[in-house]
């Protein structure tokens, strides 16, 4: 049986991870294109791609699918370039952009009768970047948004899902405008806020030079995403600028209300505000599988000494208990730190709590 041929343009973290995943099937043949020579060499040496493409125009004529793993502006430019290529067979194109409206506007202007565009946004990532961080299981249980163009049939959609089935993603189809509003709220806007918090800390450092030494776990957690690629995020903000501007307007109004609570010492209003935020945040992911998994957490006090983390892990491993996620919080030299352990079920959470308490550990259960 002849293999499906897939051209992946842009072999960064997302494009590279998709290439690795799709290559797991013997039915697929992966052709890779990237402007960075070292990326291409790495992909070829590590078997992530079967063939190197040096010309997009020639490459697209060989394949059944094209995955654009490029920044949004470059993706739109490539779509326009692909539209001009003379083809003799149907080709399905998809992307990985986190903004869909501007991409789909470009898609709906395509005139090549052999091209079908299905917008894609795999909602997964990593603190690492580039092809060396690519993982075939990166998208497992992640939300994978699809936004088909107007002439897309159910058969086209089924073909793309079949190609991506080994990602084990949860596919949902959204209107581009709806997608951009929702990702603006839960992804793009938080990045702006994180960056603004860092700028505020930097400004206050002129008054209090000791601030960097006090920036502990809470500040690090809430501002972590501010360390992401500035050029990439500027591109995202530009293409979702109308939604971002509206969210900023709403945010300023909300901050004005919060300032009122503080200025007039409106204790009950402040408690209600914080309580509502806590309840909503604690409930995220509890009902349905979403971008925030429904983990059940334990917090374990551990001493700052060699092997402290390993001891806890070994105790649970001896009971054949799988830890879904593990994180060290608030570690300081020569004092007790906190280990956050995440489990998929409440029963496992309770079981581990009892096991560790019997071993003498101080454990707090997150309900």
C-alpha positions as CSV (number, residue, x, y, z in Angstrom):
1,X,0.0,0.0,0.0
2,X,1.3,3.4,-1.0
3,X,2.2,5.6,2.0
4,X,0.5,9.0,2.7
5,X,3.1,11.7,2.1
6,X,3.2,14.7,4.6
7,X,5.2,17.9,4.2
8,X,5.9,19.6,7.5
9,X,7.1,23.2,7.0
10,X,8.7,24.5,10.2
11,X,10.2,21.9,12.4
12,X,10.1,23.7,15.7
13,X,8.6,22.3,18.9
14,X,5.1,21.9,17.5
15,X,5.9,21.0,13.9
16,X,8.7,18.7,15.0
17,X,6.5,17.0,17.6
18,X,3.7,16.4,15.0
19,X,6.3,15.0,12.6
20,X,7.6,12.6,15.2
21,X,4.1,11.5,16.1
22,X,2.9,11.0,12.5
23,X,6.0,9.1,11.7
24,X,5.0,6.4,14.3
25,X,2.6,5.0,11.6
26,X,4.1,3.0,8.8
27,X,1.4,4.4,6.6
28,X,3.0,7.9,6.6
29,X,6.1,9.3,4.9
30,X,7.4,12.6,6.3
31,X,9.1,15.3,4.2
32,X,10.6,18.1,6.2
33,X,11.3,21.8,5.4
34,X,12.9,24.4,7.6
35,X,15.0,27.5,6.9
36,X,17.4,26.5,9.8
37,X,20.1,24.1,8.5
38,X,20.9,22.6,12.0
39,X,17.2,21.9,12.6
40,X,16.9,20.0,9.3
41,X,20.1,18.0,10.1
42,X,18.9,17.1,13.5
43,X,15.5,16.0,12.2
44,X,17.1,13.8,9.6
45,X,19.8,12.3,11.9
46,X,17.2,11.4,14.5
47,X,14.7,9.9,12.1
48,X,12.0,12.6,12.6
49,X,11.7,13.0,8.9
50,X,12.2,10.6,6.0
51,X,13.3,13.2,3.4
52,X,14.5,16.8,3.3
53,X,12.7,19.3,1.2
54,X,14.7,22.1,-0.3
55,X,11.9,23.6,-2.4
56,X,8.3,24.2,-1.1
57,X,7.0,24.4,-4.6
58,X,8.4,21.0,-5.5
59,X,7.6,19.5,-2.1
60,X,3.9,20.2,-2.1
61,X,3.5,18.5,-5.5
62,X,4.6,15.2,-3.9
63,X,2.4,15.1,-0.9
64,X,-1.2,14.6,0.3
65,X,-0.9,16.8,3.4
66,X,0.9,20.0,4.3
67,X,1.4,21.0,8.0
68,X,2.5,24.7,8.5
69,X,4.4,24.8,11.8
70,X,5.3,28.4,11.4
71,X,4.5,31.8,13.1
72,X,1.1,33.2,12.1
73,X,2.3,35.9,9.7
74,X,4.6,33.4,7.9
75,X,1.8,30.9,7.8
76,X,-0.4,33.4,5.9
77,X,2.4,34.2,3.5
78,X,3.0,30.5,2.8
79,X,-0.7,29.9,2.2
80,X,-0.6,32.6,-0.5
81,X,2.5,31.0,-2.0
82,X,0.9,27.5,-2.0
83,X,-2.2,28.9,-3.7
84,X,-0.1,29.8,-6.8
85,X,1.4,26.3,-7.3
86,X,0.0,24.2,-10.1
87,X,-1.2,20.9,-8.7
88,X,-2.5,17.7,-10.2
89,X,-4.0,16.1,-7.1
90,X,-5.9,17.2,-3.9
91,X,-3.8,18.5,-1.0
92,X,-5.1,19.2,2.6
93,X,-3.3,22.0,4.4
94,X,-3.4,22.6,8.1
95,X,-1.6,24.9,10.5
96,X,-0.8,25.1,14.2
97,X,-1.4,28.9,14.8
98,X,-3.0,30.0,18.1
99,X,-5.0,32.7,16.3
100,X,-7.5,31.5,13.8
101,X,-9.5,34.4,12.4
102,X,-6.7,36.0,10.3
103,X,-5.5,32.6,9.1
104,X,-9.0,31.6,8.1
105,X,-9.6,34.9,6.3
106,X,-6.6,34.0,4.2
107,X,-7.8,30.4,3.7
108,X,-11.1,31.5,2.4
109,X,-9.4,33.6,-0.3
110,X,-7.5,30.5,-1.7
111,X,-8.5,29.9,-5.3
112,X,-6.5,26.7,-6.1
113,X,-9.2,24.0,-6.6
114,X,-6.9,21.3,-5.3
115,X,-6.3,22.9,-2.0
116,X,-8.4,22.4,1.1
117,X,-7.4,24.3,4.3
118,X,-8.4,23.1,7.8
119,X,-7.1,25.4,10.5
120,X,-5.5,23.7,13.5
121,X,-4.4,24.6,17.0
122,X,-3.0,21.9,19.2
123,X,-3.2,23.4,22.7
124,X,0.0,21.9,24.1
125,X,3.5,23.2,24.5
126,X,6.6,23.1,26.6
127,X,9.0,25.4,28.5
128,X,11.6,24.2,26.0
129,X,11.6,25.1,22.3
130,X,13.0,23.9,19.0
131,X,13.3,20.5,17.4
132,X,15.4,19.1,20.2
133,X,12.4,19.5,22.5
134,X,10.0,17.7,20.1
135,X,8.1,14.8,21.7
136,X,5.8,12.4,19.9
137,X,3.4,12.3,22.9
138,X,3.3,16.1,23.4
139,X,-0.4,16.3,22.4
140,X,-1.7,13.4,24.3
141,X,-5.1,14.3,25.9
142,X,-4.7,17.9,24.8
143,X,-7.4,19.9,23.2
144,X,-6.8,20.1,19.4
145,X,-9.0,22.8,17.8
146,X,-10.0,22.5,14.1
147,X,-11.4,25.3,12.1
148,X,-12.4,24.1,8.5
149,X,-12.6,26.5,5.6
150,X,-15.9,26.9,3.8
151,X,-15.4,24.2,1.1
152,X,-14.1,21.6,3.5
153,X,-16.2,18.4,3.4
154,X,-16.7,15.8,6.2
155,X,-14.4,13.5,4.2
156,X,-11.6,16.2,4.3
157,X,-12.0,16.6,8.1
158,X,-12.0,12.8,8.6
159,X,-8.8,12.5,6.6
160,X,-7.0,15.0,8.7
161,X,-8.2,13.5,12.0
162,X,-7.1,10.1,10.7
163,X,-3.6,11.5,10.0
164,X,-3.5,13.0,13.5
165,X,-5.2,10.1,15.4
166,X,-2.0,8.9,17.0
167,X,-1.6,12.2,18.8
168,X,-4.5,11.0,21.1
169,X,-5.7,14.5,21.2
170,X,-9.3,15.6,21.9
171,X,-10.5,17.2,18.7
172,X,-13.1,19.9,18.7
173,X,-14.4,22.1,15.9
174,X,-14.8,25.8,16.6
175,X,-15.7,29.0,14.7
176,X,-12.5,31.1,14.3
177,X,-13.9,34.1,16.1
178,X,-15.0,32.0,19.0
179,X,-11.6,30.4,19.2
180,X,-9.8,33.7,19.2
181,X,-12.0,35.1,22.0
182,X,-11.5,32.0,24.2
183,X,-7.8,31.7,23.6
184,X,-7.5,35.4,24.1
185,X,-9.0,35.1,27.6
186,X,-7.2,32.0,28.8
187,X,-3.9,32.2,26.9
188,X,-3.0,35.4,25.1
189,X,-4.2,37.9,27.7
190,X,-2.5,36.1,30.7
191,X,0.8,36.5,28.8
192,X,0.3,40.3,28.7
193,X,-0.5,40.4,32.4
194,X,2.5,38.2,33.3
195,X,4.7,40.6,31.3
196,X,3.2,43.6,33.0
197,X,3.8,42.1,36.4
198,X,7.4,41.6,35.6
199,X,7.7,45.2,34.4
200,X,6.1,46.4,37.6
201,X,8.6,44.4,39.7
202,X,11.5,45.8,37.6
203,X,10.3,49.4,38.2
204,X,10.0,48.9,41.9
205,X,13.5,47.4,42.0
206,X,14.8,51.0,41.6
207,X,13.2,51.7,45.0
208,X,13.8,48.3,46.7
209,X,16.9,46.6,45.3
210,X,16.2,43.5,47.4
211,X,13.0,42.7,45.4
212,X,14.7,40.0,43.1
213,X,15.7,38.1,46.2
214,X,12.1,38.1,47.5
215,X,10.6,36.9,44.2
216,X,9.6,33.4,45.4
217,X,7.4,30.6,44.1
218,X,4.2,32.6,43.7
219,X,5.8,35.3,41.6
220,X,7.7,32.8,39.5
221,X,4.6,30.7,38.8
222,X,2.4,33.6,37.8
223,X,5.1,35.2,35.6
224,X,6.6,32.1,34.1
225,X,5.0,32.6,30.6
226,X,6.7,36.1,30.4
227,X,9.9,34.2,29.5
228,X,8.4,33.0,26.2
229,X,9.6,34.1,22.8
230,X,8.9,37.9,22.4
231,X,8.8,37.9,18.6
232,X,6.3,35.0,18.5
233,X,4.1,36.6,21.1
234,X,4.1,40.0,19.3
235,X,2.9,38.1,16.2
236,X,0.1,36.5,18.2
237,X,-0.9,39.8,19.8
238,X,-1.0,41.5,16.4
239,X,-3.3,39.0,14.8
240,X,-5.6,38.9,17.9
241,X,-5.2,42.7,18.6
242,X,-8.9,43.5,18.6
243,X,-9.8,40.9,21.1
244,X,-6.7,41.8,23.2
245,X,-7.7,45.5,23.2
246,X,-11.2,44.7,24.4
247,X,-9.9,42.4,27.2
248,X,-7.5,45.2,28.3
249,X,-10.5,47.6,28.5
250,X,-12.4,45.0,30.6
251,X,-9.4,44.4,32.8
252,X,-8.8,48.1,33.5
253,X,-12.5,48.4,34.5
254,X,-12.1,45.4,36.8
255,X,-8.9,46.8,38.4
256,X,-10.7,50.1,39.0
257,X,-13.4,48.1,40.9
258,X,-10.7,46.3,42.9
259,X,-9.0,49.6,43.7
260,X,-12.4,50.8,45.1
261,X,-12.6,47.8,47.4
262,X,-9.1,48.6,48.7
263,X,-9.5,52.3,49.0
264,X,-12.8,52.0,50.9
265,X,-11.9,48.9,52.9
266,X,-14.9,47.1,51.5
267,X,-14.1,43.8,53.3
268,X,-17.1,41.7,52.3
269,X,-16.8,42.7,48.6
270,X,-13.2,41.8,48.6
271,X,-13.9,38.4,50.3
272,X,-16.7,37.7,47.8
273,X,-14.4,38.6,44.9
274,X,-11.6,36.3,46.1
275,X,-14.0,33.5,47.0
276,X,-15.6,33.6,43.6
277,X,-12.1,33.5,41.9
278,X,-11.0,30.6,44.1
279,X,-14.1,28.5,43.5
280,X,-14.0,29.0,39.7
281,X,-10.2,28.2,39.6
282,X,-10.6,25.2,41.8
283,X,-13.4,23.9,39.5
284,X,-11.5,24.2,36.2
285,X,-11.1,20.7,34.7
286,X,-13.2,18.9,37.3
287,X,-16.2,18.3,35.1
288,X,-14.8,17.6,31.6
289,X,-11.4,17.0,30.2
290,X,-9.9,20.4,29.2
291,X,-6.6,22.2,28.9
292,X,-6.4,22.2,32.7
293,X,-6.5,18.6,33.8
294,X,-8.5,17.4,36.8
295,X,-5.6,16.6,39.0
296,X,-5.9,15.8,42.7
297,X,-3.0,17.3,44.6
298,X,-1.0,16.5,47.8
299,X,1.4,18.9,49.4
300,X,4.2,17.1,51.3
301,X,6.8,18.9,53.5
302,X,10.3,17.7,52.7
303,X,13.7,18.6,54.2
304,X,16.3,20.4,52.1
305,X,18.7,17.5,51.8
306,X,20.0,15.1,49.3
307,X,17.5,12.4,48.3
308,X,14.5,14.0,50.0
309,X,12.4,14.0,46.8
310,X,13.6,10.5,45.8
311,X,12.5,9.1,49.2
312,X,8.9,10.2,48.7
313,X,8.8,8.9,45.2
314,X,10.3,5.5,46.2
315,X,7.7,5.1,49.0
316,X,4.9,5.5,46.5
317,X,6.6,3.5,43.7
318,X,6.8,0.6,46.2
319,X,3.0,0.6,46.3
320,X,2.8,0.7,42.5
321,X,1.3,4.2,42.6
322,X,1.7,6.4,39.5
323,X,2.4,10.1,40.1
324,X,0.9,12.2,37.3
325,X,2.9,15.3,38.0
326,X,5.5,16.4,40.5
327,X,6.7,19.9,41.4
328,X,8.9,21.4,44.1
329,X,7.5,24.6,45.7
330,X,9.2,27.2,47.8
331,X,12.6,25.6,48.4
332,X,15.0,27.6,50.5
333,X,18.4,26.6,51.7
334,X,18.5,24.7,54.9
335,X,14.7,24.7,55.5
336,X,11.7,22.6,54.7
337,X,10.4,22.7,51.2
338,X,7.0,21.6,49.7
339,X,6.5,18.9,47.2
340,X,3.3,19.0,45.2
341,X,2.2,15.6,43.9
342,X,-0.6,15.2,41.4
343,X,-2.8,12.2,40.9
344,X,-5.6,11.4,38.4
345,X,-8.1,10.2,41.0
346,X,-9.3,11.3,44.4
347,X,-9.0,7.7,45.8
348,X,-5.3,7.6,44.8
349,X,-4.8,11.0,46.4
350,X,-6.3,9.8,49.7
351,X,-4.4,6.5,49.6
352,X,-1.1,8.4,49.2
353,X,-1.9,10.8,52.0
354,X,-2.4,7.9,54.4
355,X,0.8,6.1,53.2
356,X,3.0,9.2,53.6
357,X,1.5,10.2,57.0
358,X,2.3,6.7,58.3
359,X,5.9,7.3,57.2
360,X,6.0,10.5,59.3
361,X,5.5,13.1,56.6
362,X,3.4,16.2,57.1
363,X,0.9,16.1,54.3
364,X,-1.8,18.6,53.2
365,X,-4.6,17.4,50.9
366,X,-5.9,19.8,48.2
367,X,-9.7,19.5,48.1
